[in-house]
Amino acid sequence: MLPAPTVQMPAVALVLDDQDVVEIPSFDEVYVEHVAFVWRTLRAFGVAEPQLEDATQDAFVVVHRRLPEWEGRAAITTWLFAIARRVACSYRRKRGTERERNQPLDEQPEVAGPADTFVALSRAQAAATVMQVLDGIDEDKRVVFALVELEQMSVPDVARMLELNLNTAYSRLRLARQAFELAVRALAKGAQ
């Protein structure tokens, strides 16, 4: 039996001006290099864990369709970030008012081995707690916080990516850190 055919989009050069030549990467290159970034971006924008795989696929369907139109005026991650943001918005609209943060933390997937049960459950609970705290931060601040703290991007890079004034980006990060810290303290007090 023959293997399934794969769609290969070759890298193409795009001429912007007389001096600027931007090489458009192939879809395969974009996917391999940036799928984790898109996944984390979707998660930071509040896409529920069970929907992340579908949302990531939807984002890359858009990338596949629009990659030949990419003009290279911004970094590819900036372009992917914008696509992921729109896909996440669509998924949140579909989800409506039902929030995953109301789900009890003890409803976690089963773990294969008993030796790993405690560690896996602790990690799952910690991840659920972080997502619950992040869900409580308004989106503008949460995005800056996620890109700086989770993606390890610099604030100037985040400001450029989001087309923000640098001081606005720093302000949103400061306010998000404060909100995160307050929420963690409140959860710790509730656990005592």
C-alpha positions in Angstrom: 0.0 0.0 0.0 1.3 3.5 -0.9 1.9 6.0 1.9 -0.6 8.8 2.2 0.5 11.8 0.2 1.7 14.9 2.1 1.1 18.4 1.1 4.4 20.3 0.9 4.4 24.0 0.4 7.9 25.0 -0.7 9.6 28.0 0.8 9.0 31.0 -1.5 10.7 34.4 -1.7 8.5 37.5 -1.6 9.8 40.8 -2.8 8.4 43.7 -0.7 10.5 46.6 -2.0 13.5 46.9 -4.3 15.7 46.0 -1.3 13.6 43.7 0.9 13.3 40.1 0.0 11.4 37.9 2.6 11.5 34.2 2.4 8.2 32.6 3.1 8.8 29.4 5.1 7.1 26.2 4.1 4.0 25.2 6.1 5.9 22.1 7.5 8.7 24.4 8.8 6.2 26.8 10.4 4.3 23.9 12.0 7.3 22.1 13.4 8.9 25.2 14.8 5.8 26.9 16.2 3.1 24.3 17.1 4.1 24.4 20.8 4.0 28.3 20.8 0.5 28.2 19.2 -0.7 25.6 21.7 0.5 27.6 24.7 -0.9 30.8 23.3 -4.3 29.2 22.9 -4.1 27.9 26.4 -3.1 31.4 27.7 -6.2 32.8 25.9 -8.5 30.5 27.9 -9.1 27.6 25.5 -10.2 24.7 27.6 -7.8 21.8 27.9 -10.1 19.3 26.1 -10.4 21.7 23.1 -6.7 22.6 22.8 -5.9 20.0 20.2 -8.8 21.0 17.9 -8.1 24.7 18.4 -4.5 24.2 17.4 -5.5 22.3 14.3 -8.0 25.1 13.4 -5.2 27.7 13.9 -2.9 25.7 11.5 -5.7 25.3 9.0 -5.8 29.1 8.8 -2.0 29.2 8.6 -2.0 26.7 5.8 -4.6 28.8 3.9 -3.0 32.2 4.5 0.7 31.4 4.5 1.2 32.4 0.9 -0.3 35.8 1.8 2.1 36.4 4.8 4.1 39.5 3.9 6.9 39.2 6.4 6.5 42.7 7.8 6.4 41.2 11.3 7.9 38.1 12.9 6.1 34.9 12.0 5.4 34.5 15.8 3.5 37.8 15.8 1.4 36.6 12.8 0.8 33.2 14.5 -0.1 34.9 17.7 -2.8 37.0 16.0 -4.2 33.9 14.4 -4.2 32.0 17.7 -5.9 34.9 19.4 -8.8 34.9 16.9 -9.2 31.1 17.1 -9.2 31.3 20.9 -11.9 34.0 20.8 -14.0 31.8 18.6 -13.6 28.9 21.0 -14.5 31.0 24.0 -17.6 32.2 22.2 -18.6 28.6 21.5 -18.1 27.7 25.1 -20.4 30.5 26.2 -20.8 31.2 29.9 -19.8 27.7 31.1 -16.4 28.0 32.8 -13.9 25.2 33.4 -12.9 26.8 36.7 -16.1 25.6 38.3 -14.9 22.0 37.7 -13.6 20.4 41.0 -9.9 19.9 41.1 -10.3 16.2 42.1 -11.8 15.4 38.7 -8.5 14.6 37.0 -7.7 12.0 34.4 -6.5 8.6 35.7 -2.8 7.9 35.9 -1.3 4.7 34.5 0.9 3.6 37.4 0.3 3.8 41.1 3.8 5.0 41.8 3.2 8.1 39.7 -0.3 8.9 41.0 0.7 11.4 43.6 3.1 13.3 41.4 0.7 13.3 38.4 -2.2 14.4 40.5 -0.2 17.1 42.2 0.9 18.4 38.8 -2.6 18.3 37.4 -4.0 20.1 40.4 -1.2 22.8 40.2 -1.9 23.3 36.5 -5.6 23.5 37.1 -5.0 26.1 39.9 -2.8 28.2 37.7 -5.4 28.1 34.9 -8.1 29.1 37.4 -6.0 32.0 38.6 -5.2 33.1 35.0 -8.9 32.9 34.1 -9.6 35.4 36.9 -7.2 38.0 35.3 -8.7 40.2 32.5 -7.6 39.2 29.0 -5.4 42.2 28.3 -3.3 41.7 31.4 -3.4 37.9 31.1 -1.9 37.9 27.6 1.0 40.1 28.6 1.6 38.0 31.8 1.5 34.7 29.8 3.9 35.9 27.1 6.4 37.3 29.6 6.2 34.7 32.4 5.3 31.5 30.6 6.8 32.1 27.1 9.8 34.0 28.6 9.5 36.8 26.0 10.9 40.2 26.8 8.4 43.0 27.6 9.7 45.1 24.6 9.0 42.1 22.3 5.6 41.6 23.8 4.8 45.3 23.3 5.8 45.1 19.7 3.8 41.9 19.1 0.7 43.3 20.7 1.2 46.8 19.2 1.3 48.4 22.7 3.1 51.3 24.1 6.1 49.9 26.1 4.9 51.6 29.3 1.4 50.1 28.8 2.9 46.6 28.5 4.9 47.1 31.7 1.8 48.4 33.5 -0.3 45.4 32.4 2.4 43.0 33.5 2.7 44.7 36.9 -1.1 44.6 37.4 -1.3 41.0 36.2 1.5 39.9 38.6 -0.3 41.7 41.5 -3.6 40.0 40.6 -1.9 36.6 40.3 -0.2 37.0 43.6 -3.5 38.1 45.3 -5.4 35.2 43.8 -2.7 32.7 44.9 -2.8 34.1 48.5 -6.6 33.9 48.5 -6.4 30.2 47.4 -3.7 29.5 50.0 -5.9 31.0 52.8 -8.9 29.0 51.6 -6.9 25.8 51.7 -5.9 26.3 55.4 
